Amino acid sequence: MTRTVVNRVLLGVVGAVLLAAGVLVLAGGLDLYRRLGVHPPHWWPLTSPDQPVVSGRSRGRWVASAWWWPTVIGGLAVLVAGTAWWLVAQLRRTGLSSIAVPTPGASGLRLRVGARALEEAMEDGTVELPEVERAGVRLVRAPGHPRLRGAVRLRPGGDPAALVEHFEDGPRADACGSLRLAELPAELRIRVLQAASAEARHGRGRRGRRRPRVE
């Protein structure tokens, strides 16, 4: 599961919970049940403006139990740890915005190439192979040098070995030469589509083509 999917699921769940809680508080605070003639069940929370969010009986029901406080503290600790992990994951960027290019013949000159421009050039070079349906390339951070991550979809009957050779001798070699890098490690994920899947994707592709997602 990708970071984008996790973020959307978390935001959707949190948003639904907050929306439901807000509707309950608003309905009770404005006394909408009485005004609209609605009679909620006896266990329904916040049915009137004078009702507290948590009743005294509910607050004191489990306090005397030995497991209460360890459970509360443990649950809050897990919540804080999970929130901190999510925040750190958002702040940590694996992608590159630009790459420095060595200029040995011009001292004092600092040259940088936009990462997205290089990624698009490598994607265009990869899709030149007739069997490639879609290609996505991303430059990510790595100790000492950038690293490539690619995702390629081949049409039915496509040859992954030929694609790897084409990628090594073409886009990857061109990128190494342009950036004057001795090496540029790459991780390439290849998927060969089945005939039925390709036909379905071809029908959807008429509405717009998208690159494969690369994390």
N, C-alpha and C positions, 0 to 999 in steps of 0.2 A: 504494500500500500504506500503510495507516494505522499510526500509532505502536503501537497495541495489537497489531496483527498482527505487526509487526516484533519487538516485545518477546516475544511468545509463541513465535515461531520461534526467536529467539536463545536464549531460556531453555530451549526444548526441545532444541536442538542441544547447548548447553553441558551441560545435565543428562544427556543421553544419553552424551556423551563422559566426563563425570566418573563416571557410574555404571559404564560399561564399565571405566574405569581402576581404579576402586575394587574391582570384582569381581576383576580380574586380580591386583591387589596382595593382596587378601584370600586368594584361592585359593593364590597362591604362598607367602605368609607362613605360612599354616596347614598347608602341605604337603598340600592336599586332593587333588592329583593322585595322589600315592602312596597315600594312605589309601583313595581310591576306586578305585584300580586303573586310572586313566585315563592313557593315554600320548599326550600332545599332540605335534604335529610338532616337528622339531628347531629351527625358527625361532620357536616360540612363546615369548613373553616370560614371565619370572618363573614358572618351573616348580618351583622349590624355595626354601626359606627362605634358602639360602646364595647364591643367584644375585643379582647386582646388577641394578638397574633398567636400566642401560646398560652393556654389557660393555666391557672395555678395547679390544677390537678395533673395536667400533663407534665408540667415542670417538675413536680415532686414525685412522679410515679416511679421513675427508675433511679433517682439520685441515691437512694439507700442501698442499691444493689452494688455488689463488689465489682462487677464487670463494667459499670457505667462509665466511670471516668477514664479507665484505660481505653475503652472503645472510642470515646469522644476524642481523646488526645491522639490516639492512633489514626482515626479517620481524618482529623485536621492535619496531622503530619503528612499523611499520604496526599491530601489535597494540595498542601503547600508545595510538596516535592514535585508533584505532577505539574503544577502551574509553573514552577521554576524551570523544570525541564522543557516545557513547551516554549517558554520565553527565550531560553538559551537557544533552542532549535531555530526560532525565528530570527534571532540576531546573527546566527552563524551562517555566513554566506559561503557556499562552495563554488559559485560561479565567479568568473573573472570579468571585469569591465574593460580592461585593456592589458596589453602585454608590452613590456619594454623590449626594444630591438637594439642589439649592440651596434655601435657605430665606431669601429676601430680607426677609421680613417679621418674622423672629424672629432677632435677632442673638444669636450664641453657641450657637444650636441646630444640632446636626449630625445630619442624618438620612441613613440608609443603607437601601437596599432590597436584599434578597437576590436575587442574580442568578438562582438556580434558580426562585424564585417568579415572577419576571418572564418567564423562559423558558417556564415551564409555561402562564402566561397567554397568551403569544403563540402557543404551540402549540395551545391550546384555541380561540383565535380563528381560527387558520388552518384547522383541520379543520371549522369550521362550513360551509365551502363544500362542497356535496354531492359534487362530483367528487373531493375530496381523500380518499385512502385513509389516508395517514399523513403526519405532519409532525414535524420535529425542528428546534429552534432553539437556538442557543448564542451567548452573549455572549463576545466575545474582546477582548483588549487591543489597542489601537491608539494611535498617537501623538496625544495631545490629547483623545481621546474614545473611548468604547467602539464596537465594531463588531459587527454581527449577521451570523451565518452560519446559513443555513437549508437544509434538505433536505426536499423535498416529493415524494411519490408520488401521481400522479393516476391515476384509473381509466381504462380504455380510453375514448377519445373526449373526454378532458378538455381544457379550453382553457387553455393556459399563460398567454395574455394576460389572461384573466379572473382567473386566480389572482394574477398580479402586481398587477393593479389592486385586487383585494380585499386583498392583503397590504399594499399601500402605504396605502390609505385606512382600513384597519382596524387590524390588530395593530401595524404600524410607527408609524402616526400616534398610536395610543393610548399606545405606549411613549414616544414623544417628549414627549407631553403629560404623562404621569405623571412622567417624569424631568426635565421642563423643559429639554429639550435642543433647541438650534436645529437640529441635524441628527443623524441616526443612520444612518451608511452601512450598507448591507446587501448581502450576497452570497447570492443564492437559487439553489439548484440544483434543477431541476425534472425529474422523470422521469415520462413517460407510459407506463404499463404496456400490454403487449399483452394481448389477450383470453386466450390460453392461459396466460400468466404470471400474470394476475390470478386465474384459476380455481385455479391451483396454490397461490398465496399465500393465497387465501381458505380453502382446505382446511387449510393449515398454521396459519392465523390462528385457527382454532377452539381450538387448544391454547394460545393466548396471543398478544397483540398487542404488538409492540415498535416503538419509534420508530426512524426511519432514523438511521443513525450520522452525526453531524456532527462534523468535526474542526476 
